[in-house]
């Protein structure tokens, strides 16, 4: 998934392609194989990559949210209705 004006690493591109459907069913087990070390990645590797992606999306009114579904952590890519820069009075 290409985001105009945002330079993504190959790993971030793979993660964004997975999250592009906007559904909340993408857990660590689906994301870990997309990382450079795959299943050998450490326990905080997914969280690190999600944080870096959020940093790149912050000014665009987009983000990746973390939700709990069926007792597991899932990630979802969302476009915010009102980005902070678009809120009147701010």
C-alpha positions as CSV (number, residue, x, y, z in Angstrom):
1,X,0.0,0.0,0.0
2,X,1.5,3.3,-1.1
3,X,0.7,6.4,0.9
4,X,1.4,9.6,-1.1
5,X,4.0,11.8,0.6
6,X,5.1,9.1,3.1
7,X,8.2,7.0,2.6
8,X,7.7,3.5,4.0
9,X,10.4,0.8,4.5
10,X,9.7,-2.5,2.8
11,X,8.6,-4.0,6.1
12,X,6.2,-1.1,6.8
13,X,4.8,-1.5,3.2
14,X,4.1,-5.2,3.9
15,X,2.4,-4.4,7.2
16,X,0.3,-1.6,5.6
17,X,-0.8,-4.0,2.8
18,X,-2.1,-6.4,5.4
19,X,-3.8,-3.7,7.4
20,X,-5.3,-2.0,4.4
21,X,-8.7,-3.8,4.6
22,X,-9.4,-1.9,7.9
23,X,-10.6,-5.0,9.7
24,X,-9.6,-5.7,13.3
25,X,-8.5,-9.2,12.9
26,X,-4.8,-8.8,12.3
27,X,-2.9,-10.0,15.3
28,X,0.8,-10.4,16.1
29,X,0.7,-13.9,14.6
30,X,-0.2,-12.5,11.2
31,X,2.2,-9.5,11.4
32,X,5.3,-11.3,12.8
33,X,6.1,-13.2,9.5
34,X,6.2,-9.9,7.7
35,X,9.1,-8.6,9.9
36,X,12.7,-9.1,8.7
37,X,13.4,-11.7,11.4
38,X,10.0,-13.4,10.9
39,X,9.0,-15.7,13.7
40,X,12.4,-15.1,15.4
41,X,11.5,-11.5,16.1
42,X,11.5,-10.5,19.7
43,X,8.3,-9.9,21.8
44,X,8.3,-6.2,21.2
45,X,9.1,-6.2,17.5
46,X,5.5,-5.8,16.3
47,X,4.9,-2.9,18.8
48,X,8.1,-1.2,17.6
49,X,7.0,-1.3,13.9
50,X,3.5,-0.2,14.8
51,X,4.9,2.8,16.7
52,X,7.1,3.8,13.7
53,X,4.1,3.5,11.3
54,X,2.0,5.7,13.6
55,X,4.7,8.4,13.7
56,X,4.6,8.5,9.9
57,X,0.8,8.7,9.8
58,X,0.3,11.2,12.6
59,X,0.0,14.3,10.5
60,X,-2.2,12.8,7.9
61,X,-5.3,12.0,9.9
62,X,-4.6,8.3,9.8
63,X,-3.4,5.9,12.5
64,X,-3.2,2.3,13.5
65,X,-5.2,1.4,16.5
66,X,-4.8,-1.5,18.9
67,X,-7.9,-3.4,19.9
68,X,-8.6,-6.6,21.9
69,X,-10.8,-9.2,20.1
70,X,-11.5,-12.6,21.4
71,X,-8.7,-12.2,24.1
72,X,-6.0,-11.3,21.6
73,X,-4.4,-8.0,20.6
74,X,-5.3,-6.9,17.0
75,X,-4.3,-4.0,14.9
76,X,-6.5,-1.9,12.6
77,X,-5.6,0.9,10.1
78,X,-8.1,3.7,10.3
79,X,-8.6,7.2,8.8
80,X,-9.7,9.6,11.5
81,X,-12.9,11.6,11.0
82,X,-11.3,14.7,12.4
83,X,-7.5,15.0,12.5
84,X,-6.0,17.3,15.2
85,X,-4.9,19.9,12.6
86,X,-8.5,20.0,11.2
87,X,-10.3,20.6,14.5
88,X,-11.7,24.2,14.7
89,X,-10.1,26.3,17.3
90,X,-6.8,24.3,17.5
